[in-house]
C-alpha cells in the first residue's frame, strides 16, 4: 500500500467520527494526527495537551506553537502523576500508570465535548520498539491510533510532516522527564525539577539531542554522537560542573556511550542505579565537597 493510500484511509476513518480529541504533545506523531484530523473534521478535531510536572515547560510552549501552526483547536488539561503512588514508585510499569492517567483526562474532555473518540500518535513502528507499557494503556482504554491502524511507520510519519510543512518534521523524540529517573528510584518533584533545569541549560548551550539522567543526585549526561566532541571540551566540563551543581546535582558525569533512547528502561539498565552508572563508562566531574 502506498503512503497516499494510507493517508486516504486515515482521513476517511477520521471523517467518519463525530469528533475526536487528540492526545497532543507537539511531537511529530501527534502533530501529524492533529493535522490529518483537522483536515478531516475541522473544528470537531481538538488537540489536547496534559500539563503536569513531567512535561518540560519548553515542550508545552512548543505544543501551543505547533497547534497554532496547524490551525487546530487546542485545549489544556492538568493533572499530577505524583498523586499516584504507583507512578511515584517508578517500577517498570511507570509509563502505563502515566499514560492511563493522561488518557483518562483526554476522555474527560471528550465526554464534555460529546465526542466518542480519543486519538493518539502511536505509529506502526512503535509496537516493535521493546518495552512499551504505555501501549497497554492505549489498548485497555480503546484509544484510536490512526497511524497504527493504517500501517504508517515512523519514517512515513516524518514524510507526511514534510508534506504538511510542519516545523516538527525533524524534531527528535522527547520522552517525559520521569524517563530520566532509573526504575526503582522514586519520582519526586525535586528530581523532575533539577532534570528540567539541567536540560534547559544544555539546550541553551546549543545541544539538540541529549538527556540528563538523574541517579539520585548524580547527573549522567548523554549527548548524541555527532555532538559528543563539543561535550568533551574542557570548558563544557567546567560549565556543566558549576551550573548543574547550582540546580541541585552533587556530581556530574558524561556518558561516553552517547545518547541512547531508553537507556534507563528495564531492559537496558542494571539492577541498581549504581550499577547503571558504573556500566556507563562515564567520565566523572565531581562537584561540591563530596
C-alpha positions as CSV (number, residue, x, y, z in Angstrom):
1,X,0.0,0.0,0.0
2,X,1.4,3.4,-0.9
3,X,1.6,6.3,1.5
4,X,-1.1,8.2,-0.4
5,X,-3.4,5.2,0.1
6,X,-2.6,5.0,3.8
7,X,-3.3,8.7,4.1
8,X,-6.6,8.4,2.3
9,X,-7.6,5.7,4.7
10,X,-6.6,7.7,7.8
11,X,-8.6,10.7,6.6
12,X,-11.7,8.7,5.7
13,X,-11.5,6.9,9.1
14,X,-11.3,10.2,11.0
15,X,-14.0,11.8,8.9
16,X,-16.4,9.1,10.0
17,X,-16.1,10.1,13.6
18,X,-18.5,12.6,15.3
19,X,-15.4,14.4,16.7
20,X,-12.1,13.5,18.1
21,X,-9.8,14.6,21.0
22,X,-6.1,14.1,20.1
23,X,-3.6,13.4,22.8
24,X,-1.2,16.1,21.7
25,X,2.4,16.5,22.8
26,X,3.5,18.7,19.9
27,X,5.9,15.9,18.7
28,X,5.9,14.8,15.1
29,X,3.5,11.8,15.6
30,X,0.7,13.6,17.4
31,X,1.2,16.7,15.2
32,X,0.6,14.6,12.1
33,X,-2.5,13.1,13.6
34,X,-3.7,16.5,14.6
35,X,-3.1,17.9,11.1
36,X,-5.0,15.0,9.5
37,X,-7.8,15.2,11.9
38,X,-8.2,18.9,11.5
39,X,-8.2,18.4,7.7
40,X,-10.9,15.7,8.0
41,X,-13.1,17.2,10.8
42,X,-12.3,20.9,11.0
43,X,-13.4,22.3,14.4
44,X,-14.5,18.9,15.6
45,X,-10.9,17.9,15.9
46,X,-9.4,19.1,19.3
47,X,-5.8,18.7,20.2
48,X,-5.4,18.3,23.9
49,X,-2.2,18.7,25.9
50,X,-2.0,17.5,29.5
51,X,0.1,19.7,31.7
52,X,1.9,18.0,34.6
53,X,5.2,18.0,36.5
54,X,6.7,15.6,33.9
55,X,6.1,17.9,31.0
56,X,9.0,20.4,30.4
57,X,7.9,24.0,30.1
58,X,9.6,24.3,26.7
59,X,7.5,21.3,25.4
60,X,4.3,22.9,26.5
61,X,5.3,26.1,24.7
62,X,6.2,24.1,21.6
63,X,2.9,22.3,21.7
64,X,1.0,25.6,21.7
65,X,3.0,26.9,18.8
66,X,2.6,23.8,16.7
67,X,-1.2,23.7,17.3
68,X,-1.4,27.2,16.1
69,X,0.7,26.3,13.1
70,X,-1.7,23.5,12.2
71,X,-4.8,25.6,13.0
72,X,-6.3,23.0,15.2
73,X,-8.3,23.9,18.3
74,X,-6.0,23.4,21.3
75,X,-7.1,22.7,24.9
76,X,-5.1,22.2,28.0
77,X,-5.9,19.9,30.9
78,X,-4.0,19.5,34.2
79,X,-3.2,16.6,36.4
80,X,-0.4,15.3,38.6
81,X,1.3,12.0,38.2
82,X,2.7,12.5,41.7
83,X,-0.7,11.9,43.1
84,X,-0.5,8.3,42.1
85,X,1.8,6.2,44.4
86,X,2.2,3.6,41.7
87,X,3.7,6.2,39.4
88,X,5.9,7.6,42.2
89,X,7.3,4.2,43.0
90,X,8.7,4.2,39.5
91,X,8.6,0.5,38.7
92,X,8.8,-0.9,35.2
93,X,5.1,0.0,34.6
94,X,5.6,3.7,35.2
95,X,4.6,4.6,31.7
96,X,1.5,2.5,32.0
97,X,0.4,4.4,35.1
98,X,1.2,7.8,33.5
99,X,-0.5,7.0,30.2
100,X,-3.6,5.7,32.0
101,X,-3.9,9.0,33.9
102,X,-3.1,11.2,30.9
103,X,-5.5,9.5,28.6
104,X,-8.2,9.5,31.3
105,X,-8.1,13.3,31.2
106,X,-8.5,13.1,27.4
107,X,-11.6,11.0,27.8
108,X,-13.0,13.5,30.4
109,X,-12.6,16.3,27.8
110,X,-14.1,14.1,25.0
111,X,-17.1,13.5,27.2
112,X,-17.6,17.2,27.9
113,X,-17.5,17.8,24.2
114,X,-19.8,15.0,23.3
115,X,-17.2,13.2,21.3
116,X,-16.8,9.4,21.3
117,X,-13.1,9.1,20.2
118,X,-9.8,9.8,21.7
119,X,-6.8,9.5,19.3
120,X,-3.1,9.3,19.9
121,X,0.1,9.3,17.8
122,X,1.1,5.7,18.1
123,X,2.6,4.7,14.8
124,X,3.2,1.3,13.2
125,X,6.8,1.2,14.3
126,X,6.1,1.7,18.0
127,X,5.0,-1.9,19.0
128,X,8.3,-3.3,17.8
129,X,10.5,-0.9,19.9
130,X,10.9,-3.0,23.0
131,X,9.4,-2.4,26.5
132,X,6.4,-0.1,25.9
133,X,4.0,-0.4,28.8
134,X,2.2,2.8,27.8
135,X,0.9,0.9,24.8
136,X,-1.0,-1.4,27.1
137,X,-2.9,1.7,28.5
138,X,-3.7,2.7,24.9
139,X,-5.2,-0.7,24.2
140,X,-7.1,-1.0,27.5
141,X,-8.7,2.4,27.1
142,X,-9.5,1.7,23.5
143,X,-7.8,4.8,22.2
144,X,-7.9,5.1,18.4
145,X,-4.4,5.2,16.9
146,X,-5.0,6.1,13.2
147,X,-1.3,5.8,12.2
148,X,-1.0,2.4,13.7
149,X,-4.4,1.3,12.3
150,X,-3.3,2.2,8.7
151,X,0.2,0.9,8.9
152,X,2.0,4.3,8.9
153,X,5.6,3.8,10.1
154,X,7.8,6.3,11.7
155,X,9.7,7.3,8.6
156,X,6.4,7.8,6.8
157,X,5.2,10.0,9.6
158,X,8.1,12.3,9.1
159,X,7.4,12.3,5.3
160,X,3.8,13.3,6.0
161,X,5.0,16.1,8.3
162,X,7.2,17.3,5.5
163,X,4.3,17.3,3.1
164,X,2.3,19.4,5.5
165,X,5.2,21.7,6.1
166,X,5.1,21.0,9.9
167,X,8.1,22.6,11.7
168,X,8.4,19.4,13.9
169,X,9.1,17.1,10.9
170,X,12.7,16.5,12.1
171,X,12.1,17.1,15.8
172,X,13.8,14.4,17.9
173,X,11.6,12.2,20.1
174,X,11.1,13.6,23.6
175,X,10.0,11.4,26.5
176,X,8.7,12.9,29.7
177,X,11.0,14.0,32.4
178,X,10.3,10.9,34.6
179,X,12.1,8.8,31.9
180,X,15.4,10.3,33.2
181,X,15.0,8.7,36.6
182,X,16.1,5.0,36.8
183,X,13.5,2.4,37.6
184,X,13.2,1.8,41.4
185,X,14.2,5.4,42.3
186,X,11.2,7.4,43.4
187,X,9.9,10.1,41.1
188,X,9.8,13.3,43.1
189,X,9.2,16.9,42.2
190,X,12.8,17.8,43.2
191,X,14.3,15.3,40.8
192,X,12.0,16.3,38.0
193,X,12.8,20.0,38.6
194,X,16.6,19.6,38.5
195,X,16.5,17.4,35.4
196,X,14.3,20.0,33.6
197,X,16.7,22.8,34.7
198,X,19.8,20.9,33.6
199,X,18.3,20.0,30.2
200,X,17.3,23.6,29.7
201,X,21.0,24.6,30.2
202,X,22.2,22.0,27.7
203,X,19.6,23.3,25.2
204,X,20.8,26.9,25.8
205,X,24.4,25.7,25.2
206,X,23.4,24.6,21.7
207,X,23.0,20.8,22.1
208,X,20.0,19.3,20.3
209,X,19.9,15.6,21.1
210,X,20.6,14.7,24.7
211,X,19.3,13.5,28.1
212,X,20.3,14.3,31.7
213,X,19.7,11.1,33.7
214,X,19.2,11.6,37.5
215,X,20.9,8.8,39.5
216,X,19.8,10.2,42.9
217,X,21.9,13.4,42.7
218,X,24.4,12.2,40.1
219,X,23.7,13.7,36.7
220,X,24.6,11.4,33.8
221,X,24.7,13.5,30.6
222,X,24.1,11.7,27.3
223,X,24.9,13.6,24.2
224,X,24.3,12.4,20.6
225,X,27.5,11.0,18.9
226,X,27.6,13.8,16.4
227,X,27.7,16.4,19.2
228,X,29.8,14.5,21.7
229,X,33.1,16.2,20.7
230,X,31.7,19.5,22.0
231,X,30.9,17.9,25.3
232,X,34.4,16.6,25.7
233,X,35.7,20.2,25.7
234,X,37.3,21.3,29.0
235,X,35.1,24.5,29.0
236,X,32.0,22.4,28.8
237,X,33.2,20.2,31.6
238,X,33.7,23.2,33.8
239,X,30.4,24.8,32.9
240,X,28.5,21.5,33.4
241,X,30.1,21.0,36.8
242,X,29.3,24.5,38.0
243,X,25.8,25.0,36.6
244,X,24.4,21.5,37.3
245,X,25.7,21.9,40.9
246,X,23.6,25.1,41.1
247,X,20.4,23.3,40.0
248,X,20.9,20.6,42.7
249,X,23.2,17.8,41.5
250,X,26.0,16.5,43.6
251,X,28.1,15.0,40.8
252,X,28.1,15.3,37.0
253,X,29.2,12.6,34.6
254,X,29.4,12.4,30.8
255,X,28.4,9.1,29.4
256,X,30.9,8.2,26.7
257,X,28.3,5.9,25.1
258,X,26.5,9.0,24.0
259,X,22.7,9.5,23.8
260,X,20.7,6.2,23.8
261,X,16.9,6.1,23.9
262,X,15.6,4.1,26.8
263,X,19.0,3.8,28.5
264,X,17.3,3.6,31.9
265,X,14.5,1.3,30.7
266,X,14.1,-2.1,32.4
267,X,15.8,-3.9,29.6
268,X,18.8,-1.7,29.4
269,X,19.6,-0.6,32.9
270,X,21.4,-2.7,35.6
271,X,19.6,-3.9,38.7
272,X,20.6,-0.8,40.7
273,X,21.2,2.8,39.9
274,X,24.8,2.4,41.0
275,X,25.4,-0.4,38.6
276,X,23.8,1.6,35.8
277,X,26.2,4.4,36.4
278,X,29.2,2.1,36.6
279,X,28.2,0.4,33.3
280,X,28.1,3.7,31.5
281,X,31.9,4.0,31.2
282,X,31.4,7.6,32.4
283,X,33.9,10.3,33.0
284,X,33.0,12.0,36.3
285,X,33.3,15.6,37.2
286,X,32.6,15.8,41.0
287,X,31.2,19.0,42.4
288,X,30.7,20.4,45.8
289,X,32.6,18.9,48.8
290,X,31.8,15.2,48.2
